[in-house]
Amino acid sequence: MPRFYLPYPDKDSVEGLLMHDDQAKRFPSRQAALAFVMDYCREERFAVGAAEKAIIGIEGQDGQWRLFDTRLLPVLDER
């Protein structure tokens, strides 16, 4: 099951950092990073059946991590 992590940026940064497969990818914004995740899941869903079960962890300004599915609906249990 693919997992993506989008940490909250430092106070002096607006860029988005996305963690996936032990790799960090940098984007000009968090929105751009999230758009990449959505495109990736949409493209990979047909090649890899697990892409539809991807979990996206997004850190909020309050430091709390929240889990979402590829529809950006909250994940209540960690499948």
N, C-alpha and C positions, 0 to 999 in steps of 0.2 A: 504494500500500500504506500503510494508516494506521500511524503510529508514535506511540507514547506514551512519555514519559520521566517516571519517578518518582524524583527525587533524594532522597538521604538528608537528613532535616531537621537543622537546626542543633541543637546540644546543648541549647539552651534552649527548643526548640519540639517539640510533638508533632503539629502539624498536617501534613497531606499537601499537597504542591504537585505538580500534574500539568501537564506541558507537552504540548500537542497543537496542531498547526496554528499554530505561532507564538503561541499563547495560553497563559497560565498560569491554572489554575483551582485554587482553594484548597478544601481539605476538612478536616474536624475531625481526621482521622487518615489515615495511609497506607493502612490497610485500607479506609476509605471511598473513597479515591481509586481503589484497585484495583477495588473493587466497581463503581464508576462505569464504569471501562474495560470490565469484563466485561459489564455491562449494555449499554453502547454497542455493543460488538462483536456481542452476541447480537441486538440490535434491528436493527442496520445490515446484518447478514449477508444478510438477505433483500432489502434494497433495493440494496446495493452489494456485488457479488461479492468485492471485494477485502478486505472486513472480516475474512473468515476467515483472511487472510494477514497480519493486523496483527502488529506486533512491539511488545512492551512491554519497554522498557529500565528496569531497576530497579537503583538504586545501593545497594550494601551499606554497612554500617557501616565496612568496610575501604576504602571509596572506589572499589571496583571495580564497573564496570557489567556487568550480566548481562542477556542477551536471552532473552525468553520468547515463546512463541506464545500464542494465545488459550485454549489448554488449560493454560497455565502450565507447559508443558514447555520445557526449555532449547532454544534455537535454536543448533544447532551451526554452521551456515553462514548468513550473512546474505542469504538468498534473493535 
